[in-house]
Amino acid sequence: MNIITVPFEEPLVICIQGENVRLIAFKTLEHGNIKFGVEAPRFINVHREEIYQAIKKKAQALTEE
């Protein structure tokens, strides 16, 4: 895993499938918490880890039937 330090509200651009995806970290009013903004083309699915794992598990269950 690579760890990258980026200032708040400055975009981090990642190239996925030849398309640029922008990630922006925002401070919140709650101490120690941040929020992320994601800007990506519609055909690139963006999910939190637990949602992604649930989708993956459901797809695997469907292929096993």
mmJSON file of the N, C-alpha and C atoms, coordinates in Angstrom:
{"data_MODEL":{"atom_site":{
"group_PDB":["ATOM","ATOM","ATOM","ATOM","ATOM","ATOM","ATOM","ATOM","ATOM","ATOM","ATOM","ATOM","ATOM","ATOM","ATOM","ATOM","ATOM","ATOM","ATOM","ATOM","ATOM","ATOM","ATOM","ATOM","ATOM","ATOM","ATOM","ATOM","ATOM","ATOM","ATOM","ATOM","ATOM","ATOM","ATOM","ATOM","ATOM","ATOM","ATOM","ATOM","ATOM","ATOM","ATOM","ATOM","ATOM","ATOM","ATOM","ATOM","ATOM","ATOM","ATOM","ATOM","ATOM","ATOM","ATOM","ATOM","ATOM","ATOM","ATOM","ATOM","ATOM","ATOM","ATOM","ATOM","ATOM","ATOM","ATOM","ATOM","ATOM","ATOM","ATOM","ATOM","ATOM","ATOM","ATOM","ATOM","ATOM","ATOM","ATOM","ATOM","ATOM","ATOM","ATOM","ATOM","ATOM","ATOM","ATOM","ATOM","ATOM","ATOM","ATOM","ATOM","ATOM","ATOM","ATOM","ATOM","ATOM","ATOM","ATOM","ATOM","ATOM","ATOM","ATOM","ATOM","ATOM","ATOM","ATOM","ATOM","ATOM","ATOM","ATOM","ATOM","ATOM","ATOM","ATOM","ATOM","ATOM","ATOM","ATOM","ATOM","ATOM","ATOM","ATOM","ATOM","ATOM","ATOM","ATOM","ATOM","ATOM","ATOM","ATOM","ATOM","ATOM","ATOM","ATOM","ATOM","ATOM","ATOM","ATOM","ATOM","ATOM","ATOM","ATOM","ATOM","ATOM","ATOM","ATOM","ATOM","ATOM","ATOM","ATOM","ATOM","ATOM","ATOM","ATOM","ATOM","ATOM","ATOM","ATOM","ATOM","ATOM","ATOM","ATOM","ATOM","ATOM","ATOM","ATOM","ATOM","ATOM","ATOM","ATOM","ATOM","ATOM","ATOM","ATOM","ATOM","ATOM","ATOM","ATOM","ATOM","ATOM","ATOM","ATOM","ATOM","ATOM","ATOM","ATOM","ATOM","ATOM","ATOM","ATOM","ATOM","ATOM","ATOM","ATOM"],
"id":[1,2,3,4,5,6,7,8,9,10,11,12,13,14,15,16,17,18,19,20,21,22,23,24,25,26,27,28,29,30,31,32,33,34,35,36,37,38,39,40,41,42,43,44,45,46,47,48,49,50,51,52,53,54,55,56,57,58,59,60,61,62,63,64,65,66,67,68,69,70,71,72,73,74,75,76,77,78,79,80,81,82,83,84,85,86,87,88,89,90,91,92,93,94,95,96,97,98,99,100,101,102,103,104,105,106,107,108,109,110,111,112,113,114,115,116,117,118,119,120,121,122,123,124,125,126,127,128,129,130,131,132,133,134,135,136,137,138,139,140,141,142,143,144,145,146,147,148,149,150,151,152,153,154,155,156,157,158,159,160,161,162,163,164,165,166,167,168,169,170,171,172,173,174,175,176,177,178,179,180,181,182,183,184,185,186,187,188,189,190,191,192,193,194,195],
"type_symbol":["N","C","C","N","C","C","N","C","C","N","C","C","N","C","C","N","C","C","N","C","C","N","C","C","N","C","C","N","C","C","N","C","C","N","C","C","N","C","C","N","C","C","N","C","C","N","C","C","N","C","C","N","C","C","N","C","C","N","C","C","N","C","C","N","C","C","N","C","C","N","C","C","N","C","C","N","C","C","N","C","C","N","C","C","N","C","C","N","C","C","N","C","C","N","C","C","N","C","C","N","C","C","N","C","C","N","C","C","N","C","C","N","C","C","N","C","C","N","C","C","N","C","C","N","C","C","N","C","C","N","C","C","N","C","C","N","C","C","N","C","C","N","C","C","N","C","C","N","C","C","N","C","C","N","C","C","N","C","C","N","C","C","N","C","C","N","C","C","N","C","C","N","C","C","N","C","C","N","C","C","N","C","C","N","C","C","N","C","C","N","C","C","N","C","C"],
"label_atom_id":["N","CA","C","N","CA","C","N","CA","C","N","CA","C","N","CA","C","N","CA","C","N","CA","C","N","CA","C","N","CA","C","N","CA","C","N","CA","C","N","CA","C","N","CA","C","N","CA","C","N","CA","C","N","CA","C","N","CA","C","N","CA","C","N","CA","C","N","CA","C","N","CA","C","N","CA","C","N","CA","C","N","CA","C","N","CA","C","N","CA","C","N","CA","C","N","CA","C","N","CA","C","N","CA","C","N","CA","C","N","CA","C","N","CA","C","N","CA","C","N","CA","C","N","CA","C","N","CA","C","N","CA","C","N","CA","C","N","CA","C","N","CA","C","N","CA","C","N","CA","C","N","CA","C","N","CA","C","N","CA","C","N","CA","C","N","CA","C","N","CA","C","N","CA","C","N","CA","C","N","CA","C","N","CA","C","N","CA","C","N","CA","C","N","CA","C","N","CA","C","N","CA","C","N","CA","C","N","CA","C","N","CA","C","N","CA","C","N","CA","C","N","CA","C","N","CA","C"],
"label_alt_id":[null,null,null,null,null,null,null,null,null,null,null,null,null,null,null,null,null,null,null,null,null,null,null,null,null,null,null,null,null,null,null,null,null,null,null,null,null,null,null,null,null,null,null,null,null,null,null,null,null,null,null,null,null,null,null,null,null,null,null,null,null,null,null,null,null,null,null,null,null,null,null,null,null,null,null,null,null,null,null,null,null,null,null,null,null,null,null,null,null,null,null,null,null,null,null,null,null,null,null,null,null,null,null,null,null,null,null,null,null,null,null,null,null,null,null,null,null,null,null,null,null,null,null,null,null,null,null,null,null,null,null,null,null,null,null,null,null,null,null,null,null,null,null,null,null,null,null,null,null,null,null,null,null,null,null,null,null,null,null,null,null,null,null,null,null,null,null,null,null,null,null,null,null,null,null,null,null,null,null,null,null,null,null,null,null,null,null,null,null,null,null,null,null,null,null],
"label_comp_id":["MET","MET","MET","ASN","ASN","ASN","ILE","ILE","ILE","ILE","ILE","ILE","THR","THR","THR","VAL","VAL","VAL","PRO","PRO","PRO","PHE","PHE","PHE","GLU","GLU","GLU","GLU","GLU","GLU","PRO","PRO","PRO","LEU","LEU","LEU","VAL","VAL","VAL","ILE","ILE","ILE","CYS","CYS","CYS","ILE","ILE","ILE","GLN","GLN","GLN","GLY","GLY","GLY","GLU","GLU","GLU","ASN","ASN","ASN","VAL","VAL","VAL","ARG","ARG","ARG","LEU","LEU","LEU","ILE","ILE","ILE","ALA","ALA","ALA","PHE","PHE","PHE","LYS","LYS","LYS","THR","THR","THR","LEU","LEU","LEU","GLU","GLU","GLU","HIS","HIS","HIS","GLY","GLY","GLY","ASN","ASN","ASN","ILE","ILE","ILE","LYS","LYS","LYS","PHE","PHE","PHE","GLY","GLY","GLY","VAL","VAL","VAL","GLU","GLU","GLU","ALA","ALA","ALA","PRO","PRO","PRO","ARG","ARG","ARG","PHE","PHE","PHE","ILE","ILE","ILE","ASN","ASN","ASN","VAL","VAL","VAL","HIS","HIS","HIS","ARG","ARG","ARG","GLU","GLU","GLU","GLU","GLU","GLU","ILE","ILE","ILE","TYR","TYR","TYR","GLN","GLN","GLN","ALA","ALA","ALA","ILE","ILE","ILE","LYS","LYS","LYS","LYS","LYS","LYS","LYS","LYS","LYS","ALA","ALA","ALA","GLN","GLN","GLN","ALA","ALA","ALA","LEU","LEU","LEU","THR","THR","THR","GLU","GLU","GLU","GLU","GLU","GLU"],
"label_asym_id":["A","A","A","A","A","A","A","A","A","A","A","A","A","A","A","A","A","A","A","A","A","A","A","A","A","A","A","A","A","A","A","A","A","A","A","A","A","A","A","A","A","A","A","A","A","A","A","A","A","A","A","A","A","A","A","A","A","A","A","A","A","A","A","A","A","A","A","A","A","A","A","A","A","A","A","A","A","A","A","A","A","A","A","A","A","A","A","A","A","A","A","A","A","A","A","A","A","A","A","A","A","A","A","A","A","A","A","A","A","A","A","A","A","A","A","A","A","A","A","A","A","A","A","A","A","A","A","A","A","A","A","A","A","A","A","A","A","A","A","A","A","A","A","A","A","A","A","A","A","A","A","A","A","A","A","A","A","A","A","A","A","A","A","A","A","A","A","A","A","A","A","A","A","A","A","A","A","A","A","A","A","A","A","A","A","A","A","A","A","A","A","A","A","A","A"],
"label_entity_id":["1","1","1","1","1","1","1","1","1","1","1","1","1","1","1","1","1","1","1","1","1","1","1","1","1","1","1","1","1","1","1","1","1","1","1","1","1","1","1","1","1","1","1","1","1","1","1","1","1","1","1","1","1","1","1","1","1","1","1","1","1","1","1","1","1","1","1","1","1","1","1","1","1","1","1","1","1","1","1","1","1","1","1","1","1","1","1","1","1","1","1","1","1","1","1","1","1","1","1","1","1","1","1","1","1","1","1","1","1","1","1","1","1","1","1","1","1","1","1","1","1","1","1","1","1","1","1","1","1","1","1","1","1","1","1","1","1","1","1","1","1","1","1","1","1","1","1","1","1","1","1","1","1","1","1","1","1","1","1","1","1","1","1","1","1","1","1","1","1","1","1","1","1","1","1","1","1","1","1","1","1","1","1","1","1","1","1","1","1","1","1","1","1","1","1"],
"label_seq_id":[1,1,1,2,2,2,3,3,3,4,4,4,5,5,5,6,6,6,7,7,7,8,8,8,9,9,9,10,10,10,11,11,11,12,12,12,13,13,13,14,14,14,15,15,15,16,16,16,17,17,17,18,18,18,19,19,19,20,20,20,21,21,21,22,22,22,23,23,23,24,24,24,25,25,25,26,26,26,27,27,27,28,28,28,29,29,29,30,30,30,31,31,31,32,32,32,33,33,33,34,34,34,35,35,35,36,36,36,37,37,37,38,38,38,39,39,39,40,40,40,41,41,41,42,42,42,43,43,43,44,44,44,45,45,45,46,46,46,47,47,47,48,48,48,49,49,49,50,50,50,51,51,51,52,52,52,53,53,53,54,54,54,55,55,55,56,56,56,57,57,57,58,58,58,59,59,59,60,60,60,61,61,61,62,62,62,63,63,63,64,64,64,65,65,65],
"pdbx_PDB_ins_code":[null,null,null,null,null,null,null,null,null,null,null,null,null,null,null,null,null,null,null,null,null,null,null,null,null,null,null,null,null,null,null,null,null,null,null,null,null,null,null,null,null,null,null,null,null,null,null,null,null,null,null,null,null,null,null,null,null,null,null,null,null,null,null,null,null,null,null,null,null,null,null,null,null,null,null,null,null,null,null,null,null,null,null,null,null,null,null,null,null,null,null,null,null,null,null,null,null,null,null,null,null,null,null,null,null,null,null,null,null,null,null,null,null,null,null,null,null,null,null,null,null,null,null,null,null,null,null,null,null,null,null,null,null,null,null,null,null,null,null,null,null,null,null,null,null,null,null,null,null,null,null,null,null,null,null,null,null,null,null,null,null,null,null,null,null,null,null,null,null,null,null,null,null,null,null,null,null,null,null,null,null,null,null,null,null,null,null,null,null,null,null,null,null,null,null],
"Cartn_x":[0.849,0.0,0.892,0.555,1.257,0.511,1.245,0.651,1.064,0.061,0.292,-0.272,0.485,0.018,-0.406,-1.654,-2.208,-2.891,-2.674,-3.356,-4.879,-5.616,-7.07,-7.516,-8.582,-9.243,-8.369,-7.297,-6.508,-6.761,-7.108,-7.462,-6.266,-6.545,-5.606,-6.208,-5.497,-6.02,-5.415,-6.302,-5.9,-6.445,-5.644,-6.079,-6.565,-7.85,-8.453,-9.086,-8.712,-9.218,-9.031,-7.931,-7.635,-8.418,-9.177,-9.982,-9.478,-9.538,-9.11,-10.217,-9.863,-10.768,-10.148,-10.937,-10.445,-10.967,-10.073,-10.426,-10.046,-10.959,-10.687,-11.079,-10.165,-10.429,-10.862,-11.927,-12.456,-12.45,-12.107,-12.226,-13.694,-14.042,-15.409,-15.372,-16.532,-16.595,-16.268,-16.434,-16.111,-14.598,-14.012,-12.561,-12.109,-11.098,-10.525,-11.229,-12.282,-13.011,-12.753,-12.789,-12.715,-13.762,-14.082,-14.98,-14.236,-14.606,-13.993,-15.023,-14.611,-15.401,-14.752,-15.575,-15.07,-15.746,-14.94,-15.461,-14.923,-15.843,-15.441,-16.485,-16.086,-17.074,-18.135,-19.34,-20.463,-20.198,-19.409,-19.198,-18.216,-17.567,-16.685,-17.477,-17.679,-18.423,-17.55,-18.1,-17.391,-18.224,-17.624,-18.327,-17.396,-17.988,-17.216,-16.84,-15.824,-15.316,-16.393,-17.213,-18.213,-19.292,-19.624,-20.602,-19.998,-18.761,-18.071,-18.01,-17.674,-17.579,-18.951,-20.021,-21.366,-21.763,-21.449,-21.74,-20.952,-19.688,-18.822,-19.346,-19.761,-20.278,-21.57,-22.445,-23.708,-23.453,-22.532,-22.202,-21.62,-20.783,-20.19,-21.266,-22.238,-23.327,-24.178,-24.387,-25.183,-24.473,-23.151,-22.401,-22.29,-22.444,-22.354,-23.659,-24.762,-26.066,-26.175],
"Cartn_y":[-1.171,0.0,1.231,2.178,3.456,4.445,5.214,6.257,7.597,8.401,9.69,10.778,11.829,12.955,14.07,14.5,15.561,16.568,17.861,18.861,18.777,19.164,19.188,20.073,19.654,20.366,20.529,19.748,19.696,18.344,18.316,17.041,16.112,14.835,13.776,13.117,13.084,12.536,11.154,10.177,8.8,8.398,7.719,7.258,5.811,5.576,4.248,3.983,2.897,2.524,3.663,4.38,5.485,6.757,6.776,7.944,8.536,9.842,10.505,10.495,10.122,10.146,11.087,12.054,13.033,12.707,12.677,12.48,13.742,14.224,15.424,15.145,15.417,15.236,16.575,16.535,17.733,17.544,18.602,18.583,18.669,18.096,18.209,18.937,19.237,19.899,18.95,17.629,16.637,16.427,16.543,16.4,15.008,14.949,13.683,13.027,13.645,13.066,13.871,13.174,13.822,13.19,13.87,13.343,13.382,12.456,12.414,12.743,13.532,13.766,12.988,12.36,11.568,12.062,12.39,12.8,11.81,11.022,9.986,9.883,9.392,9.15,8.164,8.257,7.424,5.925,5.532,4.095,3.475,4.285,3.773,3.756,2.557,2.417,2.798,3.6,4.03,3.6,2.757,2.253,2.288,2.378,2.156,0.682,0.347,-1.02,-2.037,-1.761,-2.747,-2.95,-1.913,-2.037,-2.857,-2.569,-3.32,-4.808,-5.132,-6.529,-7.213,-6.512,-7.082,-7.368,-6.458,-6.652,-7.85,-7.922,-9.024,-10.362,-10.398,-11.62,-12.063,-11.103,-11.419,-11.955,-11.345,-11.812,-13.22,-13.484,-14.815,-15.848,-15.495,-16.416,-16.728,-15.744,-15.957,-16.875,-16.784,-17.641,-19.077,-19.263,-20.605,-21.375,-20.696,-21.365,-22.217],
"Cartn_z":[0.0,0.0,0.0,-0.854,-0.872,0.017,0.791,1.612,1.028,0.719,0.072,0.975,1.2,1.993,1.042,1.202,0.36,1.285,1.087,1.913,1.738,2.78,2.686,1.527,0.895,-0.204,-1.44,-1.542,-2.775,-3.414,-4.701,-5.321,-5.518,-5.356,-5.699,-6.927,-8.039,-9.287,-9.509,-9.727,-9.971,-11.337,-12.125,-13.441,-13.311,-13.63,-13.591,-14.948,-15.564,-16.887,-17.886,-17.769,-18.677,-18.388,-17.301,-16.933,-15.621,-15.505,-14.279,-13.235,-12.013,-10.873,-9.849,-9.39,-8.419,-7.034,-6.055,-4.652,-3.895,-3.047,-2.263,-0.809,0.116,1.546,2.144,2.936,3.588,5.099,5.83,7.288,7.652,8.808,9.32,10.657,11.181,12.478,13.626,13.393,14.416,14.448,15.61,15.756,15.31,14.464,14.03,12.86,12.325,11.202,9.933,8.813,7.504,6.6,5.514,4.486,3.164,2.278,0.955,-0.105,-1.068,-2.261,-3.39,-4.232,-5.35,-6.616,-7.607,-8.908,-9.927,-10.52,-11.465,-12.571,-13.747,-14.801,-14.317,-14.841,-14.384,-14.542,-15.536,-15.761,-14.761,-13.937,-12.895,-11.592,-11.05,-9.802,-8.618,-7.724,-6.522,-5.309,-4.45,-3.27,-2.069,-0.872,0.349,0.391,1.158,1.212,1.565,2.598,3.014,1.955,1.214,0.129,-1.01,-1.352,-2.402,-2.053,-0.796,-0.379,-0.454,-0.086,-0.159,-1.609,-2.518,-3.941,-4.468,-4.098,-4.53,-4.012,-2.747,-2.137,-2.82,-3.125,-3.796,-5.211,-5.933,-7.279,-7.236,-6.243,-6.098,-5.788,-4.935,-4.595,-5.822,-6.683,-7.893,-8.884,-8.958,-9.886,-9.361,-8.063,-7.478,-7.594,-7.903,-7.996,-9.228],
"occupancy":[1.0,1.0,1.0,1.0,1.0,1.0,1.0,1.0,1.0,1.0,1.0,1.0,1.0,1.0,1.0,1.0,1.0,1.0,1.0,1.0,1.0,1.0,1.0,1.0,1.0,1.0,1.0,1.0,1.0,1.0,1.0,1.0,1.0,1.0,1.0,1.0,1.0,1.0,1.0,1.0,1.0,1.0,1.0,1.0,1.0,1.0,1.0,1.0,1.0,1.0,1.0,1.0,1.0,1.0,1.0,1.0,1.0,1.0,1.0,1.0,1.0,1.0,1.0,1.0,1.0,1.0,1.0,1.0,1.0,1.0,1.0,1.0,1.0,1.0,1.0,1.0,1.0,1.0,1.0,1.0,1.0,1.0,1.0,1.0,1.0,1.0,1.0,1.0,1.0,1.0,1.0,1.0,1.0,1.0,1.0,1.0,1.0,1.0,1.0,1.0,1.0,1.0,1.0,1.0,1.0,1.0,1.0,1.0,1.0,1.0,1.0,1.0,1.0,1.0,1.0,1.0,1.0,1.0,1.0,1.0,1.0,1.0,1.0,1.0,1.0,1.0,1.0,1.0,1.0,1.0,1.0,1.0,1.0,1.0,1.0,1.0,1.0,1.0,1.0,1.0,1.0,1.0,1.0,1.0,1.0,1.0,1.0,1.0,1.0,1.0,1.0,1.0,1.0,1.0,1.0,1.0,1.0,1.0,1.0,1.0,1.0,1.0,1.0,1.0,1.0,1.0,1.0,1.0,1.0,1.0,1.0,1.0,1.0,1.0,1.0,1.0,1.0,1.0,1.0,1.0,1.0,1.0,1.0,1.0,1.0,1.0,1.0,1.0,1.0,1.0,1.0,1.0,1.0,1.0,1.0],
"B_iso_or_equiv":[0.0,0.0,0.0,0.0,0.0,0.0,0.0,0.0,0.0,0.0,0.0,0.0,0.0,0.0,0.0,0.0,0.0,0.0,0.0,0.0,0.0,0.0,0.0,0.0,0.0,0.0,0.0,0.0,0.0,0.0,0.0,0.0,0.0,0.0,0.0,0.0,0.0,0.0,0.0,0.0,0.0,0.0,0.0,0.0,0.0,0.0,0.0,0.0,0.0,0.0,0.0,0.0,0.0,0.0,0.0,0.0,0.0,0.0,0.0,0.0,0.0,0.0,0.0,0.0,0.0,0.0,0.0,0.0,0.0,0.0,0.0,0.0,0.0,0.0,0.0,0.0,0.0,0.0,0.0,0.0,0.0,0.0,0.0,0.0,0.0,0.0,0.0,0.0,0.0,0.0,0.0,0.0,0.0,0.0,0.0,0.0,0.0,0.0,0.0,0.0,0.0,0.0,0.0,0.0,0.0,0.0,0.0,0.0,0.0,0.0,0.0,0.0,0.0,0.0,0.0,0.0,0.0,0.0,0.0,0.0,0.0,0.0,0.0,0.0,0.0,0.0,0.0,0.0,0.0,0.0,0.0,0.0,0.0,0.0,0.0,0.0,0.0,0.0,0.0,0.0,0.0,0.0,0.0,0.0,0.0,0.0,0.0,0.0,0.0,0.0,0.0,0.0,0.0,0.0,0.0,0.0,0.0,0.0,0.0,0.0,0.0,0.0,0.0,0.0,0.0,0.0,0.0,0.0,0.0,0.0,0.0,0.0,0.0,0.0,0.0,0.0,0.0,0.0,0.0,0.0,0.0,0.0,0.0,0.0,0.0,0.0,0.0,0.0,0.0,0.0,0.0,0.0,0.0,0.0,0.0],
"pdbx_formal_charge":[null,null,null,null,null,null,null,null,null,null,null,null,null,null,null,null,null,null,null,null,null,null,null,null,null,null,null,null,null,null,null,null,null,null,null,null,null,null,null,null,null,null,null,null,null,null,null,null,null,null,null,null,null,null,null,null,null,null,null,null,null,null,null,null,null,null,null,null,null,null,null,null,null,null,null,null,null,null,null,null,null,null,null,null,null,null,null,null,null,null,null,null,null,null,null,null,null,null,null,null,null,null,null,null,null,null,null,null,null,null,null,null,null,null,null,null,null,null,null,null,null,null,null,null,null,null,null,null,null,null,null,null,null,null,null,null,null,null,null,null,null,null,null,null,null,null,null,null,null,null,null,null,null,null,null,null,null,null,null,null,null,null,null,null,null,null,null,null,null,null,null,null,null,null,null,null,null,null,null,null,null,null,null,null,null,null,null,null,null,null,null,null,null,null,null],
"auth_seq_id":[1,1,1,2,2,2,3,3,3,4,4,4,5,5,5,6,6,6,7,7,7,8,8,8,9,9,9,10,10,10,11,11,11,12,12,12,13,13,13,14,14,14,15,15,15,16,16,16,17,17,17,18,18,18,19,19,19,20,20,20,21,21,21,22,22,22,23,23,23,24,24,24,25,25,25,26,26,26,27,27,27,28,28,28,29,29,29,30,30,30,31,31,31,32,32,32,33,33,33,34,34,34,35,35,35,36,36,36,37,37,37,38,38,38,39,39,39,40,40,40,41,41,41,42,42,42,43,43,43,44,44,44,45,45,45,46,46,46,47,47,47,48,48,48,49,49,49,50,50,50,51,51,51,52,52,52,53,53,53,54,54,54,55,55,55,56,56,56,57,57,57,58,58,58,59,59,59,60,60,60,61,61,61,62,62,62,63,63,63,64,64,64,65,65,65],
"auth_comp_id":["MET","MET","MET","ASN","ASN","ASN","ILE","ILE","ILE","ILE","ILE","ILE","THR","THR","THR","VAL","VAL","VAL","PRO","PRO","PRO","PHE","PHE","PHE","GLU","GLU","GLU","GLU","GLU","GLU","PRO","PRO","PRO","LEU","LEU","LEU","VAL","VAL","VAL","ILE","ILE","ILE","CYS","CYS","CYS","ILE","ILE","ILE","GLN","GLN","GLN","GLY","GLY","GLY","GLU","GLU","GLU","ASN","ASN","ASN","VAL","VAL","VAL","ARG","ARG","ARG","LEU","LEU","LEU","ILE","ILE","ILE","ALA","ALA","ALA","PHE","PHE","PHE","LYS","LYS","LYS","THR","THR","THR","LEU","LEU","LEU","GLU","GLU","GLU","HIS","HIS","HIS","GLY","GLY","GLY","ASN","ASN","ASN","ILE","ILE","ILE","LYS","LYS","LYS","PHE","PHE","PHE","GLY","GLY","GLY","VAL","VAL","VAL","GLU","GLU","GLU","ALA","ALA","ALA","PRO","PRO","PRO","ARG","ARG","ARG","PHE","PHE","PHE","ILE","ILE","ILE","ASN","ASN","ASN","VAL","VAL","VAL","HIS","HIS","HIS","ARG","ARG","ARG","GLU","GLU","GLU","GLU","GLU","GLU","ILE","ILE","ILE","TYR","TYR","TYR","GLN","GLN","GLN","ALA","ALA","ALA","ILE","ILE","ILE","LYS","LYS","LYS","LYS","LYS","LYS","LYS","LYS","LYS","ALA","ALA","ALA","GLN","GLN","GLN","ALA","ALA","ALA","LEU","LEU","LEU","THR","THR","THR","GLU","GLU","GLU","GLU","GLU","GLU"],
"auth_asym_id":["A","A","A","A","A","A","A","A","A","A","A","A","A","A","A","A","A","A","A","A","A","A","A","A","A","A","A","A","A","A","A","A","A","A","A","A","A","A","A","A","A","A","A","A","A","A","A","A","A","A","A","A","A","A","A","A","A","A","A","A","A","A","A","A","A","A","A","A","A","A","A","A","A","A","A","A","A","A","A","A","A","A","A","A","A","A","A","A","A","A","A","A","A","A","A","A","A","A","A","A","A","A","A","A","A","A","A","A","A","A","A","A","A","A","A","A","A","A","A","A","A","A","A","A","A","A","A","A","A","A","A","A","A","A","A","A","A","A","A","A","A","A","A","A","A","A","A","A","A","A","A","A","A","A","A","A","A","A","A","A","A","A","A","A","A","A","A","A","A","A","A","A","A","A","A","A","A","A","A","A","A","A","A","A","A","A","A","A","A","A","A","A","A","A","A"],
"auth_atom_id":["N","CA","C","N","CA","C","N","CA","C","N","CA","C","N","CA","C","N","CA","C","N","CA","C","N","CA","C","N","CA","C","N","CA","C","N","CA","C","N","CA","C","N","CA","C","N","CA","C","N","CA","C","N","CA","C","N","CA","C","N","CA","C","N","CA","C","N","CA","C","N","CA","C","N","CA","C","N","CA","C","N","CA","C","N","CA","C","N","CA","C","N","CA","C","N","CA","C","N","CA","C","N","CA","C","N","CA","C","N","CA","C","N","CA","C","N","CA","C","N","CA","C","N","CA","C","N","CA","C","N","CA","C","N","CA","C","N","CA","C","N","CA","C","N","CA","C","N","CA","C","N","CA","C","N","CA","C","N","CA","C","N","CA","C","N","CA","C","N","CA","C","N","CA","C","N","CA","C","N","CA","C","N","CA","C","N","CA","C","N","CA","C","N","CA","C","N","CA","C","N","CA","C","N","CA","C","N","CA","C","N","CA","C","N","CA","C","N","CA","C","N","CA","C","N","CA","C"],
"pdbx_PDB_model_num":[1,1,1,1,1,1,1,1,1,1,1,1,1,1,1,1,1,1,1,1,1,1,1,1,1,1,1,1,1,1,1,1,1,1,1,1,1,1,1,1,1,1,1,1,1,1,1,1,1,1,1,1,1,1,1,1,1,1,1,1,1,1,1,1,1,1,1,1,1,1,1,1,1,1,1,1,1,1,1,1,1,1,1,1,1,1,1,1,1,1,1,1,1,1,1,1,1,1,1,1,1,1,1,1,1,1,1,1,1,1,1,1,1,1,1,1,1,1,1,1,1,1,1,1,1,1,1,1,1,1,1,1,1,1,1,1,1,1,1,1,1,1,1,1,1,1,1,1,1,1,1,1,1,1,1,1,1,1,1,1,1,1,1,1,1,1,1,1,1,1,1,1,1,1,1,1,1,1,1,1,1,1,1,1,1,1,1,1,1,1,1,1,1,1,1]
}}}
